[in-house]
């Protein structure tokens, strides 16, 4: 009987530690693509503006690396049918000589999203800004 209780306690402790290791209090998101071991850079969704069937998301990053994986991670969490317009910006901000925009993307979730974006249902479009750097340089 003691062995059974000990085994149950060990399993419960292991499960609790696993759950704790997976939790995060940060607004930043970092994900690992298990199929390629690619790490999506940390990002923060800084604003969300819902305009009927269109939703505009502003995302902030600290690096220009992995922008498409950031876009994919952002849209992976969306579940409300709409047309999504994602702007990815450098956290260092803009200057008179340099905008902080790094990339733009669109995502059509469902028929409503297709009508709002002009894309087919489930289709995405991603376009990095040519020559954009993060941190921004003049």
N, C-alpha and C positions, 0 to 999 in steps of 0.2 A: 504494500500500500504506500509506503514511504517513497519507493522508487517512482511510482506512478505520479504522485504529487510533485516530486522533484522534476520529473520529465515535463510535466505540464507547466510548471513554473518556468523552466528554462525556455520552452517554446514560447510562452507568453512574453517573457522578457525579450527574446530575439525579435518577435513581431513588433513589440513596442519600440525597440531601438531602430528597426527598419523604418517604421512610420515616422519617427522623429527625424531620421536622417534625410527623408524626402521632403520635409516641410521647409518653408522659407517665409520669413517676414518681410522680404524685400519686394519693392515694386518692380525691380529689374528682373528680366527673364533671361535665363541662359538654358539652352537645350542641347542635348546630344543626339544626333541622328545615329541610332544603333546600327544601321546597315552600313554606314561609311565611317563611323567614329568621328564625324565632323561636328565640331562644336559651333552652335549658333552664337554669335556675339551677344552680349547683354544688350537689352533694349528696354525702353520705357515708353509706354503709350501715354503721351502728355495731354492729348485732348481727343474727344470724340464728339462730333457734331452731327446729329441726326436731322436730316431734312427730308421728311417724307420717306420715299423709297431709296434715298441716297444717304449713305453714312460716310463721313470724312474722318479719317484717323490720322493724327500726327504722331509719329514715332521718333524717338530720339536715341541716337547711338553715339559711342565715343570713338568709333573707328569706321573707316570706309570698307573694311574687310567683311565679307560674308553678307552683303546687303540682300541678296536674293533669298538666302536662308532666313534672314530676319523677316522679310516679307512673307515667306511661306509659314513661318512660325506664328506670325500675327493672324493670318487668315485661317490657320488651322483651328483656332479657338472660337471662330465665329459660327453662330448657329441660327441667327435670325435672318430670314429671307430678305435680302436687300442688295443694292449695288454698293460696293465698298470702294472707296478711293483712299489709298494709303500714301502718305507723304513721309519719307524717311529723311530726317535732318540730323546734321552734326550737332552734338551737344555744345561745342565751343561757340556757337552762335554765328551770326553773320557780321560782315564789315561792309563799309561802303564799296569796297572793291570785290567782295566775294559773298555770294549767297550761301547759306548753310544747307541748302537742299542737296541731297545725295542721290535720291531715287524716287520714282513715282510708280505706283502700281494700281491696278484695278482688279476687282474680283466680282463675278456675277454669281450670287448665291440664289439659286432657284429662278423661276420665271420672272419674278419681280426684279431680281438683280440683273437679269438679262435685259429687261426693258430699260432699266435705269442706267446701265453701262454701255449698251450696244454690243456686248459680248454674248456668246452662247452660254447657256446655263452651265455653271461649274467652271467656266473658262477664266483664266487669269491673263493679265498682261503686266509685265514688269520692265521698267526702263531706267537704268542708272543714268545719272547726269554725267555727260562726257567731261572728263577733266576735274571733276569734283574731288576734293580731298577732305580728310578729317583727321586731325584738326585742320581747320581752314587755313590756307596760306594766301598771301597776296601776290 
